[in-house]
Amino acid sequence: MSNELKTPFRYDYVGSFLRPQALKDAKAQLRKNEISKEDYDKIVDEEVAKLVAKQKELGCHVITDGEFRRTFWHLDFMWGFEGVEHENTGGGIQFHGELALLDDTYLVGKLKAKPHPFVEYFKFLKQFEDEQTVAKYTIPAPAQTFQQFIIPDNLESTRKFYETNEELIHDIAKAYREVIKQFYDAGCRNLQFDDCTWGAVVGDAAKLRYKALGIDLETVKAQLLEVNNLALEGKPENLVITSHICRGNYNSTYFSSGAYDSVADYVFAKENVDALLLEYDDERSGSFEALAKVSPDKKVVLGLITTKSPKLEDKETVIARIKEASKYVPLERLCLSPQCGFASCEIGNKLTEEEQWAKLRLVKEVAEEVWEQN
């Protein structure tokens, strides 16, 4: 692997991919106790290897494991901390027109780091790095973990162990710093925080939701920024950490809508990440004007290609939108990607694997045309 390869790249992607049929079948067999965990893990390894081969065939410079080892993009990571338990009760979170089925995930003690299984998953992926590609691993942002344990359904159990949000923020940040070190020691130089918390506090619906809870929205934003930045303190200089921000992605549905304007002074201006991967695939994201708040030390990856629909975007329209965004962030600090992963949870979005790859081919084609001409 070349030490010069760092995310994000001109054509990039968020990280998750549709689960292939062989993996779906194996997961169903595992749940029915028809195959052993060892046999299942072997199948996952094989499918990850196939995915990486396809990523390389496309000409991608970043490789991921597609999040094939996870059920949920965020909760599985949280289960890797001490003090966290989960249970499938058939509940979830209401998305636009659909219930996202999620395991209840809650605290049963103080949250602490331990050897995290995701680090072992990364080690498997890292073996596929070469002179043209670098492995990226995606984990939920510290703010996402913080939010999980202060939602109304969890707050009572959380208060048994943490009297204040500040105490919880301190322990989450400390645990993340330790896990980040585990990744670094395993050879990881490119980590991505996935963060839906900022998307959840934008728009009129968020104002009403938090007002009903008696919570000041500006305090929430300050705490989201605090926990993320505390977790980033002391990170090695040669470790790139980016943040992907979206408004929810489950079976082609979404959780929230609203422009970035109301959070730009926090996350765009002050979050200490190296780049922001931003959802901009439809009108729910608002205009590009908020990009003017992005600090000059950050790159911006424009998520202009949707993963929620198989319909291919018009190339010239995408190019025009990149040009529009460059009024606020210089073109040399911009990149292009889909707005989110293709399968944030194992259920995946409503498109085929071939349609998934067609989206990524379009991203590459547009990026090469835009940046090679400038």
Disulfide bonds with the S-S distance in Angstrom:
none
